[in-house]
Amino acid sequence: MALYGGPLLVVNAWLVLYTWLQHTDTVPHFTDEDHNFVKGTLHAIDRPYDKLDPYGLIDFLHHKIGSTHVAHHYDSSIPHYKAQAATDAIKENFPEL
C-alpha cells in the first residue's frame, strides 16, 4: 500500500491544489445573465512555474498545462505540443487579459 498509496495521494493532492489555483484567486464570478462561454474561458488563469522552477523542468513534465491553461479551456482538443502557439495567439489578440 505504501509503494502505491503514498505516491498516489501526493500526486492527487498536487493536482487538486493546482487545479484549484487555476480556477480561483482573481477569477470573477459571473451571474447567469453575464456569463458566456468565451468570457468564462478567458478568465481562467495561466500559472507558470517560472519562479518555483527557473529551469522549466516542472513545466516540461506537466506539458506546460500551467502556462497554457487558458488555451486548454478555449479548446480542449488542442494538443499539448501546440498549446504554446495557441496561448501566444490568445495573448496577442486579448492583451488586456
C-alpha positions in Angstrom: 0.0 0.0 0.0 2.8 2.4 0.8 4.5 1.9 -2.5 1.3 2.7 -4.4 -0.9 4.6 -2.0 1.7 7.2 -0.9 2.7 8.5 -4.3 -1.0 8.3 -5.4 -2.0 10.6 -2.5 0.8 13.0 -3.2 0.1 13.3 -6.9 -3.6 13.6 -6.4 -3.1 16.3 -3.7 -0.9 18.2 -6.1 -3.3 18.0 -9.0 -6.3 19.1 -6.8 -4.3 22.0 -5.4 -3.0 23.1 -8.8 -6.5 22.8 -10.4 -8.0 24.9 -7.5 -5.4 27.6 -8.0 -6.1 27.8 -11.7 -9.8 28.3 -11.2 -9.9 30.7 -8.2 -8.0 33.7 -6.8 -8.7 36.7 -9.0 -11.3 34.9 -11.2 -14.5 36.9 -11.3 -17.8 35.1 -10.6 -20.4 35.9 -13.2 -24.2 35.8 -12.8 -26.2 33.7 -15.2 -27.1 36.8 -17.2 -23.5 37.9 -17.5 -21.8 34.6 -18.2 -21.0 33.2 -21.6 -18.5 30.6 -22.8 -15.9 33.0 -24.2 -15.9 35.2 -21.1 -15.6 32.3 -18.8 -12.9 30.7 -20.8 -10.7 33.8 -21.0 -11.0 34.4 -17.2 -9.1 31.1 -16.3 -5.6 31.7 -15.1 -2.2 30.7 -16.6 0.1 29.8 -13.7 3.7 29.2 -15.0 6.2 27.7 -12.7 9.0 30.2 -13.6 9.5 31.4 -10.0 9.4 28.0 -8.5 11.4 26.3 -11.2 13.6 28.7 -13.3 14.9 25.8 -15.4 11.5 24.8 -16.6 11.6 21.2 -15.5 8.2 21.1 -13.8 6.6 22.9 -16.7 8.2 20.4 -19.1 7.0 17.4 -17.0 3.4 18.9 -16.9 3.4 19.5 -20.7 3.0 23.3 -19.9 -0.5 22.9 -18.7 0.1 25.6 -16.1 1.4 28.2 -18.5 -1.1 27.3 -21.3 -4.2 26.7 -19.2 -6.4 29.4 -20.9 -5.8 27.8 -24.3 -6.9 24.5 -22.8 -10.2 26.0 -21.7 -10.7 27.7 -25.0 -10.3 24.5 -27.0 -9.5 21.3 -25.0 -8.7 19.4 -28.2 -5.5 21.5 -28.8 -2.6 19.0 -28.3 -0.1 19.9 -25.7 2.6 20.5 -28.3 0.5 23.2 -30.0 -0.7 24.8 -26.7 2.1 27.4 -26.5 1.3 28.7 -30.0 -2.4 28.9 -29.1 -1.5 30.7 -25.8 0.7 33.2 -27.7 -2.2 33.9 -30.2 -4.7 34.4 -27.3 -2.3 36.9 -25.6 -1.7 38.7 -28.9 -5.5 39.1 -29.6 -6.6 39.7 -26.0 -3.7 41.7 -24.4 -5.8 43.1 -21.6 -6.3 39.7 -20.1 
